[in-house]
Amino acid sequence: MRQRLNFFKWAGIAAISLFMHGAIAQEPSAIKPDGGWQALADVLKKLEPSVDTSLPETPVQASLRINQLIASGKFQQALNEIEKKQPTVSYMEQPGTDVQLRFLRARALTGLGRTTEAINVYLDMTSKYPELAEPWNNMATLQLQAGLLDQAYQSLKMAVGINPKYGIAHRNLGLVQLIMANHSFDQAVQNGVAGAAKQAAATKQIINGN
């Protein structure tokens, strides 16, 4: 499990090795000065490959490109790119690439307003990658936006349970608890509890960052 967790930290450093094939140099005397260089150029021209020999895009490069599309608001274009790549990636054999594509897919769907589908992407990730806390945290954010307060709370509890040092999830959990407390204080106000209005206002101030 620990090895697999380390594997997911692919985004820190992307190492790309370029292999260069050296040509065997000829002595100047081996090529006749009278048109010899042109003859060599003609031979090399015939040896030019008829297919594209450019280096293929690496998974990291593809993820960065798709991420840029999302950052630019081109959500549908990003989703189309992801849907082309996902069938070629196995979550068992290429978990790092698979995880990144799933996160990007959820973000693209969110940008398109397809929140329920995005939540389902994260939910599927929690079963395929139970050691990751991030899907739970991201899912909680969408659940909260959808008004699913209790579900958001449970998702964040799962996130901090998986990774107790996940600071963002702890902060989000605190905010959700404040929202829940604010709702309770509002209910108390409606039922005539003295002092509850002041407590409701205080929690609302914290939630709003004032």
N, C-alpha and C positions, 0 to 999 in steps of 0.2 A: 504493500500500500504506500509506504514512504517513497519507494522508487517511483511509483506512478505519480505521486504528488510533485516530485521534483521534475518529472517529465513535462508537467503542465506549465512550468516556468520558462516556456520557450521564448516569451516576448522580450526578455532582458537582453539577450545577445543572439544575433543571427549570424552564424559563421558560414560563409560561402567560399568554397575552394574552386579556383579556376585552374584547370590543367592545360598547360601550354605544350604543344608538340613542336620541338625544334627541327628546323630543316637542316639537311646536311649541306654545308657550304661547299661550293666548288672553287677550285683555284682559278684566278683570272685567266690563266693561260688555256684553261680547258674550253673557253668560249671564244670563238673567232671574233675579232673586232669588226670584220666586214659583215654586218647584219646578224652577228651571233646573238646579240641581246634581243633583237626583234624576234628571232627564231625561238628563243627561250620563252618570250612573252606569249607567242602564239601557242606553244605547247601548254603553258600554264592556263591559258584561256580555255583550251579544250578540256582541262581537268576541273574547271569550275563546277561545283555541285549544282544539280538542278532542283534541289530541295532547300528549304529554309534551315540553315544551320545555326541560327541565333539561339542563345541559351533560353530554355523554357522558364517561365515564371515560377518562382519558388512559392511554397505555401505562405511564407511570411510576406512576400511581396504582394501576393494576391489578397491577403487579409488587409494589408495596409491600403491597397488600392480601393477595396470595397469599403473600408472604414472611411476613406476620404469621400466616397460617393454619399455615404450616410451623413457625414459631417456637412456636406454641401446641400443636403436636403433632397438628394436624388434617390429617394427610398425605393421606388419601383425598379429603377435600373440596378440598384444594389441587390434587391431581392431576386431579380432575374439572373444576375451573376451567381448568386449563392445557389440557386436552384439548379444551375448548370453543373456546379462543382460538387454539390453534396452527394449525388448518386455515385460519384467516383471515389468517395472517401469512406473507408470502413472505420467505425468507431473502435473496433477491436484492434485493428492493425495501425491506424493513424489517429490515436486519441487526441493528440495535441491539435491537429488540424481540424478534426471533427468538432471539438469543443469550441474553437474560435468561430467556425462557421455557424454553429448553433447560436452563439451569443450575437453574432452579426445578424442572423436571421430574425431573432427576437427584436433587436433594435430597429431593423427595417420595418417589420410588421407594426411595431409601436409607432413609428413615424407615419405609417399609412393609416393609423387609427384603428388597426385590427388588434385591439388589446387582448381579447379573449384568446386569439391564436398565439399571441406572444406569450401569454401566461402558460398556455399548453406546451410551448417549446421549453420554457424553463422547468415546468413540471416533469416533462419527459427527461430532462437532464438530471433531475434529482434522483431518478431511478437508475439511469445509466452511469452517472458519476456521483455516487453517494458521498464521496470524500470531499466534494467541493461545496463550499458554503455560499459562493457567489450567486448561483442560480436561485437559492432561497431568498437572498437579499433582494435581487432584482425583481423576482416574482412578487415579493412583498410590496415593493414600490408601485407596481402596476395594480395590485389588489387594493392598495390604499386609494389610488386614483379612481378605481372602479367603485369605491365605497364599501369594500369588503374588509372592514376594520378588524374583525376577529380573525379572519384568515391571514391578514397581513401580520398580525401579532404572532400567530402560530408559526408562520414562515420565518419570521425573524428570530423566534426562539430556537428554531432548528438551525439557523445560520450560526448563531453564537454558540450553540451546543457543539456543532462540528468544529468551529474555530473560535475558541474563547478569546483570541487576540485580534479578532476581526473588528477593528474600531468603528468602521462605518456602520456595520450592522448593529453594534451597541448603540450608536447615536440614533439610528433609525428606530431601534426598539424603544429608546427613551422618548422619542417624539410620538410614537404610536401610543405609548402608555400615557403621555400627557393628553393626547387627544381623547383617549378613553376616559381619563380623569375629568377632562373638561365636559364631556357628555354627561358624566355622572353628576357633576356640580350643577349643570343646567337642569337636569331632572330634579335635583334637590331644590333649586330655585322655584321650579314650577309647582313643587309640592310645599312651598312656603317655609323652607328651612332657613332660619336666620343665619346670616353670614355667608351663605352659600354663593351669593351673587359676587361678593368680593373675591372668593376663591376661584370662581369661574373666570372672572376678569383676569386674575393673576396668571392662571394657567394659559389663557388665550394670549396674553402678552408674551409669555415664553415661547409658545408655539409660533407666533408671528415674528419672533426674533427681536422683540422690543425690550 
